Every structure is written in C-alpha cells, then in structure tokens.
C-alpha cells in the first residue's frame, strides 16, 4: 500500500506503520526531514485529507503533498501530550491551547472550499435514536434543531477536535490533524473537548463546570450557547456509539449530556 507513494515522493521509511480504522500511516523522511505518510481508506478520511491541504498549515499540520488517497504532511516531533496534561490536572491550559488552535482553523481562507457537509446533515443521525430511545436523546435533538435553526458564525469546522487530535509540533506549536468534512457554527467544535469519552474525568461535574467556564471565556462564546452545543453533540455522539455497539461510551456521553441539562436549567 505504501510503496507507490514512497516512490512518488522519494521517501525513506522512518518507523513502523500505524493502522487506524480509516487510514494507514507511516513515519517517513522527506529529504532527511521527518514527515508522515497517510493513506486514506474511506471517504471520510479522503475528504479529511483535502481539508488538511486546504488549511495550508495554518492551525493544522503542514501538507507537503496530496496525491490520490495519499497525504504527505509534517510529523509531530514534540513530546508533550494534551491527554497526558489533562490527566495530570492541567485541564485549563489544555482548553486554552485547543481554543487557540481552533481560532486559527476557523479563520477564513481565500482558497475555494473543499467538499463539505452541513451540521444539519450530520445531526440527521440523531433522529432515529431520539425516536427509539426518547429521554435525553429527544432533548438533545430538540436542542440541536433549535441551534441549527438560528445559526451563528458559520465556519469550516474541524469536526472531531479532542485531546489526541491536537499535537505538539515543537517550534510550530500545537496543530490539528484528522479533521472531518463539515461546516457550521463554530461553537460546535468546542463541545467534544468537554465531553471527550477517552478522557476519564470528562463526566466529573466539577471538571465539567470549570471547563465550560474556561472554554467560554477563551473562545469568546456565550456560556448558554456552548452548553446547548454540548447537549446536542453528546446526544449525537451517543447515537453514533450505539450504532457501533459501543454501549459504555454511549452511556458516558449521556452522563455528560445530563450535566449540560442541569447546567442549562440553572442558566440565567
């Protein structure tokens, strides 16, 4: 799989392959400099590759080449990890770092837009779960419909921002990888940072309350609107997890949704 791309860009292998559900990655050297070769296996990853190229290294890893299903980009060589920082109690700093990275990603570009989906199309996946499960799913869908009917600040979104998708690129700072192809209100992109199911503390009420405040301030977002996006997104995420049979992850997202509901009920 890698061989045609290694020849195309005259690359030297510099590590073991990394296999994910949607792509195969290989550390390489390009003219002696570290780089990462990514081969997209599905449509979502292929569209994500196009978006990475469109960002042109501003807020995201620099793309050196895009050929067929292959993407050649700079490799994160820094030793810091946002997940490790969050687990060590540095949530505030992590949230501010990600907010700054998203501000760069959300900035307008002069280049023509790559193919994108709307948030409305994404949230269609929540409807079957709301009909079948009711409860929090129904509340989440109603909130999503309210948000989508009153759009604000439309931008090209990352779509899957979390602690392991913003990496340490040393002198270049913290940069994003692995985007989805979606456009919509910028507030959506901050929800997953709060409810990331891979972070064990994301359902902790004290952590939740604190990070809502930190992110709202750092990103210049209205607190209530951010909470609404958290509620909408956690329902959508839980629906996706149920589709994949990942019940524990879905339950985790619903716990965070309940936190958002309680916070919204107490909002002025």
C-alpha positions as CSV (number, residue, x, y, z in Angstrom):
1,X,0.0,0.0,0.0
2,X,2.8,2.5,0.9
3,X,5.2,1.6,-1.9
4,X,3.7,3.7,-4.7
5,X,3.7,6.8,-2.5
6,X,7.2,6.2,-1.2
7,X,8.4,6.2,-4.8
8,X,6.2,9.1,-5.9
9,X,7.7,11.4,-3.2
10,X,11.1,9.7,-2.9
11,X,10.6,8.9,0.8
12,X,12.6,6.9,3.2
13,X,10.8,4.7,5.8
14,X,11.5,6.0,9.3
15,X,9.3,3.9,11.6
16,X,6.6,1.2,12.0
17,X,3.2,1.5,10.3
18,X,0.3,2.8,12.3
19,X,-3.1,1.3,11.5
20,X,-6.4,3.0,12.3
21,X,-10.0,2.1,11.2
22,X,-9.9,4.8,8.5
23,X,-6.3,5.0,7.4
24,X,-2.8,3.6,7.4
25,X,0.1,5.9,8.4
26,X,3.9,5.5,8.1
27,X,6.6,7.7,9.6
28,X,9.0,8.7,6.8
29,X,11.8,11.1,5.9
30,X,11.5,13.6,3.1
31,X,14.9,15.0,2.1
32,X,16.0,14.0,5.6
33,X,13.3,15.8,7.4
34,X,10.6,13.9,9.4
35,X,7.2,13.5,7.8
36,X,4.1,11.4,8.0
37,X,2.6,9.5,5.1
38,X,-1.2,8.9,5.5
39,X,-3.2,6.6,3.1
40,X,-7.0,7.2,3.4
41,X,-9.1,4.0,3.3
42,X,-12.6,5.5,3.4
43,X,-14.4,8.5,2.0
44,X,-14.3,10.4,5.4
45,X,-10.6,10.2,5.6
46,X,-10.2,11.2,1.9
47,X,-12.3,14.3,2.4
48,X,-10.3,15.0,5.6
49,X,-7.1,14.9,3.5
50,X,-8.5,17.5,1.2
51,X,-9.4,19.7,4.2
52,X,-5.9,19.3,5.6
53,X,-4.4,20.6,2.3
54,X,-6.9,23.5,2.3
55,X,-5.8,24.7,5.7
56,X,-2.3,25.1,4.3
57,X,-0.5,24.6,7.6
58,X,-2.4,27.4,9.4
59,X,-3.6,25.8,12.7
60,X,-3.1,22.3,11.2
61,X,-0.1,20.2,10.3
62,X,1.6,21.4,7.1
63,X,0.8,19.3,4.0
64,X,3.8,18.7,1.7
65,X,1.9,16.7,-0.9
66,X,-1.6,15.3,-1.7
67,X,-1.7,12.5,-4.4
68,X,-4.6,10.2,-4.9
69,X,-5.5,8.7,-1.5
70,X,-2.1,9.7,0.0
71,X,-1.3,12.7,2.1
72,X,2.3,13.7,3.0
73,X,2.5,16.0,6.0
74,X,4.8,17.2,8.7
75,X,5.2,14.9,11.6
76,X,4.7,15.9,15.2
77,X,8.0,15.5,17.0
78,X,7.2,17.2,20.3
79,X,7.0,15.2,23.5
80,X,4.0,17.0,25.1
81,X,0.6,15.4,25.0
82,X,-2.7,17.2,25.7
83,X,-4.2,14.0,27.0
84,X,-1.4,13.5,29.5
85,X,-1.6,17.1,30.5
86,X,-5.4,16.8,31.1
87,X,-4.8,13.6,33.1
88,X,-2.3,15.5,35.2
89,X,-4.8,18.1,36.2
90,X,-3.8,20.7,33.6
91,X,-7.3,21.0,32.0
92,X,-7.3,24.8,32.0
93,X,-4.1,25.0,30.0
94,X,-5.2,22.3,27.6
95,X,-8.5,24.0,26.9
96,X,-6.8,27.3,26.2
97,X,-4.4,25.6,23.8
98,X,-7.2,24.0,21.9
99,X,-9.2,27.2,21.8
100,X,-6.2,29.0,20.3
101,X,-5.7,26.2,17.7
102,X,-9.4,26.3,16.7
103,X,-9.3,30.1,16.3
104,X,-6.6,29.6,13.6
105,X,-8.6,26.7,11.9
106,X,-11.8,28.7,11.9
107,X,-10.2,31.8,10.3
108,X,-11.4,32.4,6.7
109,X,-9.3,31.4,3.7
110,X,-9.2,32.8,0.2
111,X,-8.9,29.4,-1.4
112,X,-12.1,27.7,-2.8
113,X,-13.7,25.5,-0.2
114,X,-13.3,21.7,-0.4
115,X,-16.4,19.5,-0.5
116,X,-18.2,19.8,2.9
117,X,-21.3,18.6,4.7
118,X,-23.5,20.8,6.8
119,X,-24.1,20.2,10.5
120,X,-27.7,19.7,9.7
121,X,-26.8,16.6,7.6
122,X,-24.7,15.3,10.5
123,X,-27.5,15.6,13.0
124,X,-29.8,13.5,10.9
125,X,-28.2,10.5,12.6
126,X,-29.7,11.7,16.0
127,X,-33.3,11.4,14.8
128,X,-33.6,7.5,14.9
129,X,-32.1,7.4,18.4
130,X,-34.5,10.1,19.6
131,X,-37.5,8.2,18.2
132,X,-36.3,4.9,19.6
133,X,-34.7,5.9,22.9
134,X,-36.6,9.1,23.9
135,X,-35.4,10.8,27.0
136,X,-32.1,12.6,26.8
137,X,-31.8,11.8,23.1
138,X,-35.1,13.6,22.4
139,X,-33.9,16.6,24.5
140,X,-30.6,16.6,22.6
141,X,-32.4,16.6,19.2
142,X,-34.7,19.4,20.2
143,X,-31.7,21.5,21.3
144,X,-29.8,20.7,18.1
145,X,-32.8,21.7,16.0
146,X,-33.0,25.0,17.9
147,X,-29.3,25.7,17.3
148,X,-29.4,24.8,13.6
149,X,-32.5,27.0,13.1
150,X,-30.6,30.0,14.5
151,X,-27.1,29.7,13.0
152,X,-24.3,31.9,14.2
153,X,-20.7,32.4,13.0
154,X,-20.5,29.8,10.2
155,X,-17.0,28.4,9.6
156,X,-15.2,25.4,8.3
157,X,-15.1,23.1,11.3
158,X,-12.6,20.5,12.4
159,X,-15.5,18.2,13.4
160,X,-13.5,15.9,15.7
161,X,-11.3,18.1,17.9
162,X,-10.1,16.3,21.0
163,X,-7.0,15.8,23.1
164,X,-5.3,13.4,20.7
165,X,-6.1,15.4,17.5
166,X,-4.1,18.4,18.5
167,X,-0.4,17.6,18.6
168,X,2.9,19.2,19.7
169,X,4.9,20.3,16.7
170,X,7.6,22.0,18.7
171,X,8.5,25.4,17.2
172,X,5.3,25.4,15.1
173,X,3.2,25.0,18.2
174,X,0.1,22.9,18.7
175,X,-1.5,21.9,15.4
176,X,-4.6,19.8,14.5
177,X,-4.8,16.6,12.5
178,X,-7.6,14.2,11.3
179,X,-10.5,16.6,10.5
180,X,-13.9,15.7,9.3
181,X,-15.6,17.5,6.4
182,X,-18.2,19.7,8.0
183,X,-19.3,23.3,8.1
184,X,-21.4,25.1,10.6
185,X,-21.5,27.2,13.8
186,X,-18.0,27.4,15.3
187,X,-19.4,26.7,18.8
188,X,-19.9,23.1,17.8
189,X,-16.2,22.4,17.6
190,X,-15.7,23.1,21.3
191,X,-18.2,20.5,22.5
192,X,-16.1,17.4,22.0
193,X,-13.3,19.0,24.1
194,X,-15.6,19.0,27.0
195,X,-17.2,15.6,26.6
196,X,-14.3,13.5,25.1
197,X,-15.2,9.9,26.2
198,X,-11.5,9.0,26.1
199,X,-10.8,11.3,29.0
200,X,-11.9,9.6,32.2
201,X,-12.6,12.8,34.0
202,X,-14.9,14.3,31.4
203,X,-18.1,13.3,33.2
204,X,-16.9,14.7,36.5
205,X,-19.3,17.5,37.5
206,X,-16.6,19.8,38.9
207,X,-14.4,19.4,35.8
208,X,-17.3,20.0,33.6
209,X,-18.4,23.2,35.2
210,X,-14.9,24.6,35.3
211,X,-14.1,23.7,31.6
212,X,-17.3,25.2,30.4
213,X,-16.3,28.5,32.0
214,X,-12.7,28.3,30.8
215,X,-13.7,27.5,27.2
216,X,-16.4,30.0,27.0
217,X,-14.0,32.7,28.1
218,X,-11.1,31.6,25.9
219,X,-13.2,31.1,22.8
220,X,-15.4,34.2,23.3
221,X,-18.6,32.0,23.4
222,X,-21.8,32.6,25.2
223,X,-21.9,30.1,28.1
224,X,-25.5,29.0,27.4
225,X,-24.9,28.5,23.7
226,X,-21.8,26.4,24.5
227,X,-23.9,24.3,26.9
228,X,-26.5,23.8,24.2
229,X,-23.9,22.6,21.8
230,X,-22.6,20.2,24.4
231,X,-26.1,18.8,24.9
232,X,-26.7,18.5,21.2
233,X,-23.3,16.9,20.5
234,X,-23.4,14.4,23.3
235,X,-26.7,13.0,22.0
236,X,-25.3,12.7,18.5
237,X,-22.1,11.1,19.8
238,X,-24.1,8.6,21.9
239,X,-26.2,7.8,18.9
240,X,-23.1,7.0,16.9
241,X,-21.7,4.9,19.6
242,X,-24.9,2.9,19.9
243,X,-24.8,2.3,16.1
244,X,-21.4,0.8,16.6
245,X,-22.5,-1.3,19.6
246,X,-20.3,0.7,22.0
247,X,-22.8,0.9,24.8
248,X,-20.4,2.0,27.6
249,X,-19.1,5.0,25.5
250,X,-22.7,6.0,24.7
251,X,-23.6,5.9,28.4
252,X,-20.6,8.1,29.2
253,X,-21.8,10.7,26.7
254,X,-25.3,10.6,28.2
255,X,-23.8,11.3,31.6
256,X,-22.2,14.5,30.2
257,X,-25.5,15.3,28.5
258,X,-27.2,15.2,31.9
259,X,-24.6,17.6,33.3
260,X,-25.3,20.0,30.4
261,X,-29.1,19.7,31.1
262,X,-28.6,20.6,34.7
263,X,-26.4,23.5,33.9
264,X,-28.9,24.8,31.3
265,X,-31.7,24.5,33.8
266,X,-29.7,26.7,36.2
267,X,-28.6,29.2,33.5
268,X,-29.9,32.7,33.7
